[in-house]
Amino acid sequence: MSFRHLLLPVAPDQPLGDAFQEVLQIADSQSAKVTLVSVIEKLDELKEIARYSSKVMGLLDEATKTSRQTLEGHVQLLKAKYPKITFSVLVRLGIPFVEIIKAADELQASMIVIDTHRQNKTEACQRGSTTRHLMRKSALPIWSSNSHQSPISRVAVAVDVSSEEQLAFNEKILSLALEVCASTGAELTLLHAWHVDLKGFFRKWGNYRDLDIDLISKEMRLDRAERLKSLLAQHTDSPVRQQIKLLEGDAKEAIPRMVKEKSIDMVIMGSQSRSGIAGFLMGNTAESMLDKLTCSVLTLKPDAFHSPVLDQK
């Protein structure tokens, strides 16, 4: 189960609010485990300052104690609302995204859920550096929650059906999306954006007429549509309401525009690098869409992905 053990990073002095309401409701329905974790950034300057003040080294101990008490206070409130969840707390020292990934691995968590909207962000769609690092470098699904949205009722699932090599990954994305929709009662829209971006090349070097290019575009569109239908065909018995949306245009622009127009509450998409620097980049399409999406976003990696952070142990 994708929700069997959730890791919820909570920054020091961060109010929980309703940021995790949807995902905690799913966790409660599945009697899952949830671990709240806070990471205190251990500053190198403390070592130098400690030479001039004997009190400094005790500051981290005090910060750790206070952070744990804060998390335990959150847990007491959450237990009343989600009685079927088994809660625990964890406080670590270090670089936030590194410690979160390591903690998730040690706890064998199934998903990391982080609050997107923070008070220091000027726009709702801004995602902080910790969230981006997690999306790039964690092998686990990352649920980036927007606490200022309504309950999830519309989910868009963006897949790349341009190549058969993506089939297994697309099936993984769709499977998780169906799980989310079944748990929230949301409608699922399976979408793919495509366009022929070599029209100028064809005209200049291939002597293609507009009619020839239009025929190529039509065949490409039909092929992509069939692949989408085939992907959903395996889930006809699912209780989730499903539909297909084929968008013409650059995915970086077409998908965010459709999400806004249709008031989508969550986008679920794959995150993988084709840059040759495995583990360090999300993939240009996913990365470029992040700041254009004001809704919650759930990203996941292919099964073969391994976090570079865990190699640093």
Summary of the structure (lengths in Angstrom):
residues: 313
radius of gyration: 22.0
end to end distance: 27.2
largest distance: 80.1
contacts: 968
relative contact order: 0.14
helix: 43%
strand: 19%
